[in-house]
Amino acid sequence: MKTSLRTLFSIKPKTSFNSYIETYLSLLKNVTAQNLVTRGSALHGHLLKIGVSKERYIAVKLLIMYLNSRKSVEANEIMKEFNGFDLVAHNCMINAYIQWGNLDEARRLFDEMPERNEVSWTALVSGFMKHGLIEESMWCFERNPFQNVVSWTAAISGFVQNGFSFEALKLFLKLLESGVKPNEVTFTSIIRACAGFGDFRLGKSVIGLIVKVGFEESVSVSNSLITLCLRMGKVHLVNRLFDRMEKRDVVSWTAILDLYVEMGDLREARRIFNEMPERNEVSWSAMIARYSQSGYPEEALRLFRQMVQCSFKPNTPCFSTIISALASFEALRPGMNIHAHIVKIGIEKDVFISSALIDLYSKCGKTKDGCLVFDSIEEKNVVSWNSMIGGYSLNGQMEEAKDLFDNMPKRNDVSWSAIISGYLEHKQFDMVFEVFNEMLLLGEIPNKSTFSSVLCASACTASLEKGKYLHGKLIKLGFPYDVFVGTALTDMYAKSGDIESSKQVFDRMLEKNDISWTVMIQGLAENGYAEESLILFEEMEKTSVTPNEVMLLSVLFACSHSGLVDKGLKYFNSMETVYHIKPKGRHYTCLVDMLSRSGRLSEAEDCINSMPFQPEYNAWAALLSGCKTYKNEEIAERAAKKLWELAEKNSAGYVLLSNIYASAGRWIDVMNVRKLMKDKGLRKSGGCSWVEVRNQVCSFYSEDTHSAELHRVLELLRSEMLVRQKYKNECLTF
């Protein structure tokens, strides 16, 4: 721009008028492209001053500049400067009205034109198509006296844009019958129609025609063919098409990038991305989105910063992705900065951006701000409602979540899953079952996620009857034993104590992941089948599944409860060297428990003292429990002292120490510990048991105020049983 201005000022209009006007027109073109209407107005003023603004070719350029900047008043003034009717100027006005969405004015101007050409007719055809007015567009197309390849292509492209692929294909056949030769834009549109229609055989026929008429080298046609092959899942053809392209543009590179992104091959996608000679907003957004969706939000944020530094403007999907990445970090301040920028550029009301913002504020504990975003959405869809319900559930505001859920105008399976998983997360198991039953009564079909949540609630309440009912429902609805459903069922049966059913479900699973194996190994260990648990772990090691930290914790638990100390030590020592998992507090606690159970109390104490971090409360409690079993008062006192330091408000350590002293006959020390508990306001936790009656779990506590009533009922039952037994014996005597 500055260079052009310097060139303009160096030219004298009187001596080099043509050069002066050419430079002016070049400046006007740059001003129009960059939408610098203020500078354009200044240039217009200068043209008025030298008296050349009414020249037709200059007036048309000025008209285009004002129309691109939506300056209708100035544009109308330019129109008055034309002497009578001007076809080019009227076509420019029609195109502008269509772009502004003022179709009535465009049609009025078209009807008033004394003369029209193919540009006039095609502008209306494509304009009506652009705004979804297909009947009006086809009315113009059928009456168009200039039915050349441009008008045919406008109609075909319009059908494709509006999702009418079949109509586009029929119109394409009519084009061929009429003898009009398709151009590369026509082929690009018709290939998109084949992809939308899902007919790869028809696509192959079109490819043959492309080769026949000589458009196989066209970059835009090749790009469309790549898209078609991607939609059809023909990966090998995509690579072949890309490799044989002599010329590639940013769309070509982005298409091949999409291939690896869709395949989930991040490494290859990044290689392609790094090799791209040119990138656009779509290629940046695709790469950023895939990193975020694959659990690499740090890399997504890093790429986003690079994108902005390279002067690319993020599009709406990109903003939505980056807000989600920030939400995963609970990065409130950067998220608010992005929110401010979104408001500034005017896209804050986009449903997907709003939903991402609700998620961000909710994960940062700011549900009020999330609610403000939700309330600001003018046209809420089910995604918006689900995001807000998820936000309330995440922060434990289940009453608000349920109220919002009840007022939803429309629900989908994600809505039901969100409210049910919220109740599950906050251990409101009764509400899990209540909402699930409501879902079934309304005729809704639960998805795998919903079934998994309800099965988990059944496992947590050890409600075997409910679990069996859910299993039957899964069979009735035809859900296969895939990884998701099979793992949930295996876990439910194991936690409900039905280990045989758990094993049956596990064995029927055709595919198992690390979580499936973990659930079964843990279930066997916790139900007293320690040796079977270890055998299963050894069987798993022969597969391609890699052990995780929970699985190894279950293995250590199994070794502890089966007395296999040396084997347990071997697994523990192999965690970093063989399995590449750094032991955590729970692993060390399990090791201490294993050593304490076997009487190796000194080793257990050394293990605690050598931990690379602060030992857990349960580690000292396990040691103290071992001291009680093996009557080691010396180590017990040291363990109890540590327990007092770690948990001033926990009675478990005091009770254990009191029991150790009692077993040793040290009654004075027992009295001292109990006095200390009383001074600290601590009480021994009461025992608890429960029974399931008619699909309802009833809990009983040792300190229950209704215990006397329960004992009277038990005594009544006992008396009834004795009477029945006596009557039975008398009958046998006779």
C-alpha positions in Angstrom: 0.0 0.0 0.0 2.7 2.5 1.0 4.7 1.6 -2.1 1.7 2.2 -4.3 1.1 5.6 -2.7 4.7 6.6 -3.2 4.5 5.5 -6.8 1.2 7.5 -7.2 2.7 10.7 -5.8 5.8 10.4 -8.0 3.6 10.4 -11.2 2.4 13.7 -12.7 -1.2 13.3 -14.0 -0.8 15.8 -16.8 2.2 14.1 -18.4 1.5 10.4 -17.5 -2.3 10.2 -17.1 -2.6 6.5 -18.1 0.1 5.5 -15.6 -1.6 7.6 -12.9 -5.0 6.0 -13.5 -3.6 2.5 -13.5 -1.8 3.1 -10.2 -5.1 4.6 -8.8 -7.0 1.5 -9.9 -4.4 -0.8 -8.3 -4.7 1.2 -5.1 -8.5 0.9 -5.2 -8.2 -2.9 -5.7 -6.0 -3.2 -2.6 -8.3 -1.0 -0.6 -11.3 -3.1 -1.7 -9.6 -6.4 -0.8 -8.6 -5.2 2.6 -11.9 -3.5 3.3 -10.2 -0.1 3.9 -13.2 2.0 3.0 -11.9 5.1 4.7 -8.8 5.2 2.6 -11.0 4.3 -0.4 -13.3 7.3 0.3 -10.2 9.5 0.3 -9.1 8.2 -3.0 -12.6 8.8 -4.3 -12.4 12.4 -3.2 -9.2 12.8 -5.1 -10.7 11.3 -8.2 -13.6 13.8 -7.9 -11.0 16.6 -7.6 -9.3 15.7 -10.9 -12.6 15.0 -12.6 -12.3 11.4 -13.6 -14.6 9.7 -11.1 -17.4 9.4 -13.6 -15.4 7.4 -16.1 -17.3 4.1 -16.4 -14.5 1.7 -15.6 -13.5 3.9 -12.5 -17.1 4.2 -11.4 -17.5 0.4 -11.5 -14.4 0.0 -9.3 -15.7 2.6 -6.8 -19.1 0.9 -6.8 -17.6 -2.5 -6.0 -15.5 -1.0 -3.2 -18.5 0.6 -1.5 -20.7 -2.5 -1.9 -18.0 -4.7 -0.4 -18.0 -2.4 2.6 -21.9 -2.4 2.8 -22.0 1.3 2.2 -25.4 1.3 0.4 -25.8 5.1 0.5 -22.5 5.8 -1.3 -23.2 2.9 -3.7 -26.5 4.5 -4.7 -24.8 7.8 -5.3 -22.3 6.1 -7.6 -25.3 4.4 -9.4 -26.7 7.9 -10.2 -23.5 8.9 -11.9 -24.0 6.3 -14.7 -25.7 7.8 -17.7 -28.8 5.6 -17.9 -28.9 1.8 -17.5 -25.6 0.0 -17.0 -25.7 -3.8 -17.1 -22.4 -4.4 -15.2 -23.4 -1.9 -12.4 -26.8 -3.5 -12.0 -25.3 -7.0 -11.8 -22.9 -5.7 -9.1 -25.9 -4.4 -7.2 -27.8 -7.7 -7.5 -24.8 -9.6 -6.2 -24.5 -7.2 -3.3 -28.2 -7.5 -2.3 -27.9 -11.3 -2.4 -24.8 -11.2 -0.1 -26.6 -8.9 2.3 -29.6 -11.3 2.4 -31.9 -8.8 0.8 -33.4 -11.1 -1.8 -36.5 -9.1 -2.4 -34.5 -6.1 -3.4 -32.3 -8.2 -5.7 -35.4 -9.7 -7.4 -37.0 -6.2 -7.8 -33.8 -4.8 -9.4 -33.6 -7.9 -11.7 -37.3 -7.5 -12.8 -36.7 -3.8 -13.6 -33.7 -4.4 -15.8 -34.4 -3.7 -19.5 -31.5 -6.0 -20.4 -30.0 -9.1 -18.7 -27.1 -11.4 -19.5 -25.9 -14.8 -18.2 -24.3 -13.1 -15.1 -27.7 -11.6 -14.1 -29.6 -14.9 -14.4 -26.8 -17.0 -12.7 -26.6 -14.5 -9.8 -30.2 -15.1 -9.0 -29.9 -18.9 -9.4 -26.9 -19.2 -7.1 -28.3 -16.5 -4.7 -31.6 -18.2 -4.1 -29.8 -21.5 -3.6 -27.4 -19.9 -1.1 -30.4 -18.9 1.0 -32.2 -22.3 0.7 -34.9 -21.1 -1.7 -34.6 -24.0 -4.1 -37.9 -23.7 -5.9 -37.3 -20.0 -6.7 -33.8 -20.8 -7.9 -35.0 -23.6 -10.2 -37.7 -21.2 -11.5 -35.0 -18.8 -12.6 -32.8 -21.6 -14.0 -35.5 -23.1 -16.2 -36.3 -19.6 -17.7 -32.7 -18.7 -18.2 -32.0 -18.1 -21.9 -28.3 -18.4 -21.3 -28.0 -22.0 -20.0 -24.3 -22.4 -20.2 -21.9 -24.4 -18.0 -21.8 -21.6 -15.4 -25.6 -21.6 -14.8 -25.8 -25.4 -14.8 -22.9 -25.6 -12.3 -24.6 -22.9 -10.1 -27.8 -25.0 -9.8 -25.9 -28.3 -9.3 -23.6 -26.7 -6.6 -26.7 -25.2 -4.9 -28.4 -28.6 -4.6 -25.2 -30.1 -3.1 -24.9 -27.2 -0.6 -28.5 -27.7 0.5 -28.0 -31.5 1.0 -30.0 -32.6 -2.1 -27.3 -34.8 -3.5 -29.7 -37.0 -5.5 -31.3 -33.9 -7.2 -27.8 -32.7 -8.0 -26.9 -36.0 -9.7 -30.2 -35.9 -11.8 -29.4 -32.4 -12.9 -25.9 -33.4 -13.8 -27.3 -36.2 -16.1 -29.5 -33.6 -17.8 -26.4 -31.4 -18.3 -24.7 -34.2 -20.1 -27.8 -34.9 -22.2 -27.9 -31.2 -23.2 -24.5 -31.4 -24.7 -22.9 -28.8 -22.3 -19.4 -29.8 -21.3 -18.8 -29.8 -17.5 -15.9 -27.7 -16.1 -13.8 -28.5 -13.1 -16.2 -26.7 -10.7 -19.0 -28.9 -12.0 -17.0 -32.0 -11.4 -15.9 -30.8 -7.9 -19.6 -30.3 -7.0 -20.8 -33.6 -8.5 -18.0 -35.6 -6.6 -19.3 -33.9 -3.4 -22.8 -35.1 -4.3 -21.5 -38.7 -4.7 -19.9 -38.5 -1.3 -23.1 -37.1 0.2 -25.2 -39.8 -1.5 -22.8 -42.5 -0.3 -22.5 -44.1 -3.7 -18.9 -45.0 -4.4 -19.7 -46.9 -7.7 -21.3 -43.8 -9.1 -18.2 -41.9 -8.0 -16.0 -44.3 -10.0 -18.2 -43.6 -13.1 -17.7 -39.9 -12.6 -13.9 -40.4 -12.2 -13.9 -42.2 -15.6 -15.7 -39.2 -17.2 -13.2 -36.8 -15.5 -10.3 -38.7 -17.1 -12.1 -38.8 -20.5 -12.6 -35.0 -20.6 -9.1 -34.3 -19.2 -9.7 -32.8 -15.8 -7.7 -35.5 -13.8 -4.9 -33.0 -13.3 -7.1 -30.3 -11.8 -6.2 -29.6 -8.2 -9.8 -28.8 -7.1 -11.1 -32.0 -8.8 -8.4 -34.1 -7.2 -9.2 -32.6 -3.8 -12.8 -33.5 -4.2 -11.8 -37.1 -5.2 -9.7 -37.3 -2.0 -12.7 -36.2 0.1 -14.9 -38.8 -1.7 -12.4 -41.6 -1.0 -12.2 -40.5 2.7 -15.9 -40.6 3.1 -16.0 -44.1 1.5 -13.1 -45.3 3.8 -10.8 -46.0 0.8 -7.6 -45.1 2.6 -5.3 -46.6 0.0 -6.9 -44.6 -2.8 -6.5 -41.4 -0.8 -2.7 -41.9 -0.6 -2.5 -42.9 -4.3 -4.4 -39.8 -5.3 -2.3 -37.5 -3.1 1.0 -39.0 -4.3 0.2 -38.6 -8.0 -0.9 -35.0 -7.8 1.7 -32.8 -9.5 0.3 -29.7 -7.9 -1.1 -29.5 -4.4 -2.7 -26.6 -2.6 -3.5 -26.1 1.0 -6.8 -27.9 0.6 -4.9 -31.0 -0.7 -2.6 -31.0 2.3 -5.5 -30.4 4.7 -7.4 -33.4 3.2 -4.5 -35.8 3.7 -4.1 -34.4 7.2 -7.7 -35.1 7.9 -7.1 -38.7 6.8 -4.5 -39.3 9.5 -6.5 -37.3 12.0 -9.6 -39.5 11.5 -7.4 -42.6 11.7 -6.1 -41.4 15.1 -2.5 -41.5 13.9 -1.3 -38.4 15.6 2.4 -38.9 14.8 1.8 -39.2 11.0 -0.7 -36.3 11.1 1.8 -34.1 12.8 4.5 -35.1 10.3 2.1 -34.1 7.4 1.3 -30.9 9.3 5.0 -30.0 9.7 5.7 -30.7 6.0 2.8 -28.6 4.7 4.2 -25.8 2.5 1.1 -23.7 3.3 -1.5 -23.9 6.0 -4.9 -22.4 6.5 -7.3 -22.1 9.5 -8.9 -25.5 8.7 -5.5 -27.4 8.9 -4.6 -25.6 12.1 -8.0 -26.3 13.7 -7.9 -30.0 12.6 -4.6 -30.5 14.3 -5.5 -28.6 17.5 -8.8 -30.4 17.8 -7.2 -33.9 17.5 -4.6 -33.1 20.1 -7.3 -31.9 22.5 -9.6 -34.9 21.8 -6.7 -37.4 22.2 -5.9 -36.2 25.7 -3.0 -33.8 24.9 -4.5 -30.4 25.8 -1.0 -28.9 26.4 0.0 -29.6 22.8 -3.3 -28.2 21.6 -2.6 -24.9 23.5 0.9 -24.8 22.2 -0.3 -25.1 18.6 -3.0 -22.5 19.2 -0.4 -20.0 20.4 1.7 -20.7 17.3 -1.4 -20.3 15.1 -2.1 -16.8 16.5 1.6 -15.8 16.3 1.5 -16.8 12.6 -1.4 -14.3 12.1 -4.1 -16.9 11.4 -7.6 -16.1 12.7 -9.1 -19.1 14.6 -12.5 -20.2 13.4 -15.5 -21.0 15.6 -14.7 -24.8 16.0 -11.1 -23.8 16.9 -12.2 -21.5 19.7 -14.6 -24.2 21.0 -11.7 -26.7 21.1 -9.3 -24.4 22.8 -11.9 -23.5 25.5 -12.3 -27.2 26.1 -8.6 -27.6 26.4 -8.4 -24.8 29.0 -11.3 -26.4 30.9 -9.3 -29.6 31.3 -6.6 -27.5 33.1 -9.2 -25.5 35.0 -7.4 -22.4 33.6 -10.0 -19.8 34.5 -8.0 -16.6 33.7 -6.9 -17.6 30.2 -10.4 -18.9 29.5 -11.9 -15.6 30.5 -9.5 -13.8 28.2 -10.6 -16.0 25.3 -14.2 -15.4 26.3 -13.6 -11.6 26.2 -12.1 -11.9 22.7 -15.0 -14.0 21.5 -17.5 -11.4 22.7 -15.4 -8.7 21.0 -15.6 -10.5 17.6 -19.3 -11.3 18.1 -19.5 -15.1 18.1 -20.2 -15.7 21.8 -23.8 -16.8 21.0 -22.6 -19.8 19.0 -24.1 -22.8 20.6 -20.9 -24.9 20.6 -18.8 -22.0 21.9 -21.4 -21.3 24.6 -21.4 -25.0 25.7 -17.6 -25.0 25.9 -17.7 -21.9 28.0 -20.3 -23.4 30.4 -18.0 -26.4 30.7 -15.0 -24.2 31.4 -16.7 -22.2 34.2 -18.2 -25.3 35.7 -14.9 -27.1 35.9 -13.4 -24.0 37.6 -16.2 -24.1 40.2 -17.9 -21.0 38.7 -21.4 -22.4 38.0 -23.0 -19.0 38.4 -20.9 -17.7 35.5 -21.7 -20.8 33.6 -25.4 -20.2 34.2 -25.0 -16.6 32.9 -23.6 -17.9 29.7 -26.4 -20.5 29.5 -29.1 -17.8 30.0 -27.5 -15.6 27.3 -28.0 -18.3 24.6 -31.0 -17.2 22.6 -31.6 -20.5 20.8 -30.6 -23.3 23.2 -30.2 -26.8 21.8 -29.9 -30.1 23.7 -26.0 -29.7 23.8 -26.4 -26.4 25.8 -28.8 -28.0 28.3 -26.6 -31.0 28.7 -23.6 -28.8 29.3 -25.3 -26.9 32.1 -26.7 -30.1 33.7 -23.2 -31.5 33.6 -21.8 -28.3 35.2 -24.3 -28.5 38.1 -23.6 -32.2 38.6 -19.9 -31.7 38.6 -20.2 -29.2 41.4 -22.6 -31.3 43.5 -25.6 -29.0 42.8 -27.9 -31.9 42.1 -31.1 -30.1 43.0 -30.3 -27.4 40.4 -29.3 -30.1 37.9 -32.5 -32.1 38.4 -34.7 -28.9 38.1 -33.0 -28.0 34.8 -33.3 -31.6 33.6 -37.1 -31.6 34.4 -37.5 -28.3 32.4 -35.7 -29.5 29.3 -37.8 -29.1 26.2 -36.1 -32.0 24.6 -33.8 -34.7 26.0 -31.5 -37.2 24.4 -29.6 -40.2 25.8 -26.7 -37.9 26.8 -29.1 -35.9 29.0 -30.2 -39.0 30.9 -26.6 -40.2 31.2 -25.5 -36.8 32.5 -28.0 -36.6 35.4 -27.6 -40.3 36.3 -23.8 -40.1 36.4 -24.1 -36.9 38.5 -26.1 -38.8 41.1 -23.7 -41.7 41.0 -20.7 -39.4 41.4 -22.2 -37.9 44.6 -23.3 -41.4 45.9 -27.0 -40.7 45.7 -27.7 -44.2 44.6 -31.5 -44.1 45.3 -31.8 -41.2 42.8 -29.7 -43.2 40.2 -32.3 -46.0 40.3 -35.3 -43.5 40.4 -34.2 -41.5 37.3 -33.3 -44.8 35.5 -36.8 -46.2 36.2 -38.3 -42.9 35.0 -36.3 -43.2 31.8 -37.6 -46.7 31.1 -41.2 -45.7 31.9 -41.0 -42.9 29.3 -39.9 -45.4 26.7 -36.3 -44.1 26.4 -33.6 -46.7 25.5 -30.5 -46.3 27.8 -27.1 -46.2 26.1 -24.0 -48.0 27.3 -22.8 -45.1 29.4 -26.2 -45.0 31.3 -26.2 -48.8 31.9 -22.6 -48.6 33.1 -23.5 -45.9 35.7 -26.6 -47.8 37.0 -24.6 -51.1 37.2 -21.9 -49.2 39.1 -24.6 -48.0 41.6 -25.8 -51.6 41.9 -22.2 -52.6 42.7 -21.7 -49.8 45.3 -24.9 -50.9 47.1 -24.1 -54.6 46.6 -27.6 -54.9 45.2 -27.4 -58.2 43.3 -31.1 -58.3 42.5 -30.9 -54.9 40.8 -27.8 -56.0 39.0 -29.4 -59.1 37.6 -32.5 -57.1 36.5 -30.1 -54.7 34.6 -28.3 -57.7 33.1 -31.6 -59.1 31.8 -32.5 -55.7 30.4 -29.2 -55.5 28.5 -29.9 -59.0 27.0 -33.5 -58.0 26.1 -32.3 -54.8 24.3 -29.6 -56.8 22.4 -26.5 -55.1 23.9 -23.5 -57.3 23.1 -20.8 -58.1 25.7 -18.4 -55.5 24.4 -15.6 -53.9 26.5 -17.9 -51.2 28.0 -20.9 -53.3 29.0 -19.0 -56.5 29.8 -16.6 -54.7 32.1 -19.5 -53.0 34.0 -21.3 -56.4 34.4 -18.1 -58.1 35.6 -17.5 -55.4 38.2 -21.1 -55.5 39.4 -21.2 -59.2 40.0 -17.8 -59.2 41.6 -18.7 -56.4 44.1 -22.0 -58.1 44.8 -20.2 -61.3 45.8 -21.4 -63.4 42.8 -17.9 -64.2 41.6 -19.1 -67.1 39.4 -21.4 -64.9 37.3 -18.6 -62.3 37.2 -16.2 -64.9 35.7 -18.9 -66.1 33.2 -19.4 -62.6 31.9 -15.7 -62.0 31.7 -15.1 -65.2 29.8 -17.8 -64.3 27.2 -16.2 -61.0 26.4 -14.6 -61.2 22.9 -12.5 -58.1 23.5 -10.9 -57.1 26.8 -8.9 -54.0 27.7 -6.7 -53.3 30.8 -9.8 -52.1 32.8 -11.6 -55.4 32.1 -8.7 -57.5 33.3 -8.2 -55.2 36.3 -11.9 -55.5 37.4 -11.7 -59.3 37.2 -8.3 -59.6 39.0 -9.5 -57.2 41.7 -12.8 -59.0 42.0 -11.1 -62.4 42.6 -8.7 -61.0 45.1 -11.3 -59.1 47.1 -13.6 -62.2 47.2 -11.0 -64.4 48.7 -9.8 -66.1 45.4 -6.2 -64.8 45.8 -4.5 -67.6 43.9 -7.0 -67.5 41.0 -6.4 -63.7 40.9 -2.6 -64.2 40.5 -3.1 -67.0 37.9 -5.4 -64.6 35.9 -2.7 -61.9 36.1 -0.1 -64.2 34.7 -2.5 -65.2 31.9 -3.0 -61.5 31.1 0.8 -60.9 30.9 0.8 -63.2 27.9 -1.6 -60.9 26.0 -0.8 -57.4 24.5 -2.5 -55.7 27.5 -0.2 -53.6 29.6 -0.8 -53.7 33.4 -1.9 -50.5 35.1 -1.4 -49.3 38.7 -4.8 -50.4 39.9 -4.2 -53.9 38.5 -0.8 -54.2 40.3 -2.4 -52.9 43.5 -4.9 -55.8 43.2 -2.0 -58.3 42.6 -0.3 -57.0 45.8 -3.6 -57.3 47.7 -3.9 -60.9 46.5 -0.4 -61.7 47.6 -1.0 -60.1 51.0 -4.2 -62.1 51.7 -2.8 -65.4 50.5 0.5 -65.1 52.4 2.6 -65.0 49.3 5.0 -62.4 50.6 8.1 -63.3 48.5 5.9 -63.2 45.3 4.4 -59.9 46.4 7.9 -58.4 47.0 8.9 -59.6 43.5 5.9 -57.9 41.9 6.5 -54.7 43.9 10.2 -54.6 43.0 9.3 -55.1 39.3 6.8 -52.2 39.1 9.3 -49.7 37.8 11.8 -52.0 36.1 9.4 -54.3 34.3 6.0 -52.5 34.2 7.3 -48.9 34.1 4.9 -47.8 36.8 6.1 -45.8 39.8 4.7 -47.1 43.1 2.3 -44.8 44.8 1.2 -44.5 48.4 -1.5 -47.2 48.1 1.1 -49.7 46.7 3.5 -49.1 49.6 0.5 -49.4 52.1 -0.4 -52.8 50.5 3.3 -53.9 50.9 3.3 -52.8 54.5 0.0 -54.8 55.1 1.5 -57.8 53.4 4.6 -57.8 55.6 2.6 -57.0 58.8 0.2 -59.9 58.1 3.1 -62.3 57.8 4.7 -61.1 61.1 7.7 -59.3 59.4 7.0 -56.2 61.5 10.5 -54.8 61.5 10.6 -55.0 57.7 7.2 -53.3 57.5 8.3 -50.5 59.7 11.5 -50.0 57.7 9.4 -49.9 54.5 7.3 -47.1 56.0 10.3 -45.1 57.1 12.0 -45.5 53.7 9.0 -44.3 51.6 9.9 -41.4 49.2 6.8 -39.5 50.4 4.6 -39.0 53.5 3.2 -42.5 54.4 -0.6 -42.9 54.3 -2.6 -43.2 57.5 -3.6 -46.7 56.5 0.1 -47.8 56.3 0.6 -47.2 60.0 -2.8 -48.7 60.8 -1.8 -51.9 58.9 1.4 -52.1 60.9 -0.5 -51.5 64.1 -2.9 -54.2 63.2 0.0 -56.6 62.6 1.4 -55.7 66.0 -1.9 -56.6 67.6 -1.9 -60.0 65.9 1.7 -60.8 66.8 1.6 -58.9 70.2 4.6 -56.6 69.5 4.0 -53.7 72.0 7.3 -51.9 71.2 6.6 -51.3 67.5 2.8 -50.8 68.3 3.6 -47.8 70.5 5.7 -46.2 67.8 3.0 -46.9 65.2 0.3 -45.5 67.4 2.3 -42.4 68.1 2.6 -41.7 64.3 -1.1 -42.4 63.9 -1.9 -39.8 66.6 0.2 -37.3 64.7 -1.4 -38.1 61.4 -5.1 -38.4 62.4 -6.1 -36.5 65.6 -9.7 -37.0 64.8 -9.6 -40.7 63.8 -10.5 -43.3 66.5 -9.2 -46.3 64.6 -5.6 -46.1 65.7 -6.6 -45.6 69.3 -8.9 -48.6 69.3 -6.2 -50.8 67.8 -3.7 -49.8 70.4 -6.3 -50.3 73.2 -6.9 -53.8 71.9 -3.2 -54.6 71.8 -2.8 -53.5 75.4 -5.9 -55.5 76.4 -4.5 -58.7 74.8 -1.3 -58.2 76.8 -3.2 -57.6 80.0 -2.0 -54.0 80.4 -5.3 -52.7 81.7 -3.9 -49.4 83.0 -2.6 -48.6 79.5 -6.1 -49.6 78.1 -7.7 -47.1 80.5 -5.2 -44.4 79.6 -5.9 -44.8 75.8 -9.7 -44.8 76.4 -9.4 -41.7 78.6 -7.3 -40.0 75.9 -10.1 -40.8 73.3 -12.7 -39.4 75.6 -10.7 -36.2 76.1 -10.4 -35.8 72.4 -14.1 -36.5 71.9 -13.5 -39.6 69.9 -15.8 -42.6 69.8 -15.4 -46.1 68.3 -17.4 -46.3 65.0 -20.4 -48.4 65.2 -20.7 -51.6 63.1 -23.1 -51.6 60.1 -24.8 -54.3 58.0 -27.6 -54.3 55.4 -30.0 -56.5 53.7 -31.9 -56.1 50.4 -35.7 -56.7 50.7 -38.0 -56.1 47.7 -35.3 -54.1 45.7 -34.8 -51.8 48.7 -31.5 -51.8 50.8 -32.2 -51.6 54.6 -29.2 -50.6 56.7 -28.7 -51.5 60.4 -26.1 -49.9 62.8 -24.9 -51.2 66.2 -25.9 -47.9 67.7 -29.3 -47.8 66.1 -32.1 -46.4 68.3 -34.4 -49.0 67.0 -32.1 -51.9 68.2 -34.5 -52.9 71.0 -37.4 -53.2 68.6 -35.2 -55.2 66.3 -34.3 -57.6 69.1 -38.0 -58.0 70.1 -38.8 -59.0 66.4 -35.8 -61.4 66.4 -36.9 -62.9 69.7 -40.5 -63.3 68.3 -39.1 -65.1 65.2 -36.9 -67.3 67.4 -39.9 -68.3 69.5 -41.9 -69.0 66.3 -39.1 -71.2 64.9 -38.9 -73.1 68.2 -42.7 -73.7 68.3 -42.6 -74.9 64.7 -39.7 -77.2 65.4 -41.4 -78.7 68.5 -44.6 -79.3 66.4 -42.5 -81.0 63.7 -40.9 -83.3 66.3 -44.3 -84.2 67.8 -45.6 -85.1 64.3 -42.6 -87.3 63.7 -43.2 -89.1 67.0 -46.7 -89.9 66.0 
